[in-house]
């Protein structure tokens, strides 16, 4: 019985957190504003991801060297990452720009940015002075506190996109049912 009570309490806490987020963003009463913010976040992240993936695909050997410089994975895994990541970033960028599978695209983008942050923190904490492999308009080239903060900001923006797109999807479903 306590599990049922704690489950109910945790779902109420999540609902309360959702309400506070909507209140702080002042988007509850204005779905048009929520859609506008979501579109801006979606297109901005999409352009950043596509541009970054495209630059990596244009210079595959430079990106492969950047992956190896992190000293986190072995040669085979590094080669796999260097092959797959540019395609993943360009695909996610396209999906976000056109609005295809928004919740999933934002969720995978969030995971990608989280992995980038973790890799940069590991490199920075190990004292490595290496190219971040960012290849984006926002990247500065070398792993530093600035590159970590930029990537962490993109992680936060992508997380916001997950929340807003999930809310939008839930709102559309509620309108259809209600």
N, C-alpha and C positions, 0 to 999 in steps of 0.2 A: 504494500500500500504506500510505503514511503517513496518507492520508485515512481509510482504514478504521480504523487504529489510533487516530487522533485522534477519530474519531466514536465509537468504543467507549469511549475515555477520557472523552469529554464525557458520554456516557450514564451511565457509572459515577459521574461527578461529580454529575449530576442526581439519580441514585438515592441517592447519599451525602447530598446536601442534603435530599432528602425524608426520609431516615431520621433525620437530625439534627433536622428540624422535628418529626417525630413523637415523637422522644425528648424534645425540650425541652417539648413540650406534653403528654407522657406519655399519648398517646392510641392508641398502637399496640395495646396489649393490651386496651383497653376500647372496643370499637366503640359501646357504648351511650353512653359519655361523648362520643365524637366526634359521634354523631348528635345528642346534646343540645346541644353547643356549636354545631353547624351549624344546628340549629333556632333557637336563640337569636339567632345572627348573622343568619340569614335573616329572621326575623320583625322584629327590631329595625331592620335596614336597610330592610325593606319598609315598615314604618310611617313611618320618616323620609322615604323617597322619596315615598310616597303623600301624606303630609301636605304636604310641600314642593310637590309638583306640584299638589295641590288648591288650596293658597293662591295659587299663581301663576295657576291657571285662574280663580279667583274675582276676581282683580285683574289682568286682562291688560294694561291700560295702564300700571299701575305696574311690572309686570315688563318690558314693552317699554322703558320709560324706563330701567330698570336695565340692560338689555342694551345700549342705546345709550350709557349712561354709561361702559361699559368702553372704548369707543373702539377696539375691536379689529376689528369687522366693519362693513360698510356697511349702509345702510338696508334694502335688500332681504333681505340675509342675516340681519340683526337681526330683521326681521319674521318670517322663516321660523323662526328659533330661538325667538322668543317664542310662536309658534303650536305648534311641535312639542315643545319641551322639557317643558312641563307634562304633555302626554299621554304622552310617553315615561316620565317619572318616575312617573306614576300607574300606568301599565301595568307597569313594572318592579316597583313596590311590590306590586301585586296578585300578580304572578308569584312574587315572593319569599315573600310571606305564605302563599300556598297551596302553594308548593313546585313550581311548574310550570317545567320546563326550567331546573333549578337552575344547572348549569354555565354555560349561556348567559346567564341572568339576572344571575348574579354577574359574569360577564365584561363584559357591557355596563354594569352598574353601576360596575364598576371604571374603565372607560373614561370614563364620565360624571364620576365623581369626579376622575379625572386631569385632564380638561378644566377642571373647576371650579377645581382647584388652580392650574393654569397660568394661567387667566384672572385669578385673584386675585393671583397673584405678579406678573403683568405690571402690573395696576392699581396694586398697592402700590409696585412699583419705580418706576413713573412718577409717584408722589406723588399719585395721585387719591384724594380723599376722597369715596367714593361708596357707595351702598347695594350690598351684596354680592349682592342678589337671591336670597339663600338661602331665605327664607321657610320655614324649618324651625324646629322647637322648639329646635334647637341653635344656630341662627344668631343673631348679635348685631345684624345690620343693616348695619354699616359694614365695608368691607374693612379688615382689620387683621391683625396677626400672629396674634391669637387666632382669627379666622375662617379664616385659612389653616391653622393647626394643627388646628382642628376638622375642616375638610374633608380635610386630609391623614390625620387619624386615621380618618375614614370610608373613605378610599381604602385604607388598610392593612387595615381590618376587611373590606372588600369583597374585597380580594386574598386574605385568609385564607379567606373564603368560597369563592373559586374553588378554592383548593388543597384544602380539606376536601371540597367537593362532588365534585371530580374524584377524590379518593381514595375517597370513598364509592361513586361510580359504578364505579370500577375494582375495588373490593372486591366489589361485587354481581356484576359480570361474571365475576370470578375464581371466585366461589362457584358460579355457574351452569355454568361450564366445568369446574371442578375437582370 
